[in-house]
């Protein structure tokens, strides 16, 4: 009986924590997924950039700009800003 009471208290705590995190978060699960898809696209473009350019610093800068575009939900400029538009599909 004591174990059931402890399990119930832990479950209530976990559910309350879950509610607080996701109800007050200004980014929904769908937006988080879209941002992750965008960042994955940036990583793919970085690998392609490494194959094309000898200067890896240029690719690193473009990658950082692309990730910034993803995190700002398409508001910041990047030459790889097509990743944000593709991530919504």
LINSULGI-V838270 format. One line per field, one symbol per residue. phi: phi as a letter, one per 20 degrees, with the letter a starting at -180 (. if undefined). A space follows every 50 residues. Layout:
# LINSULGI-V838270
phi: ???
This chain:
# LINSULGI-V838270
phi: .ffffffffffffffffgfffeeefedeffffffffffffffffffffff fedeeffffffffffffffffelneefbfdfffffffee
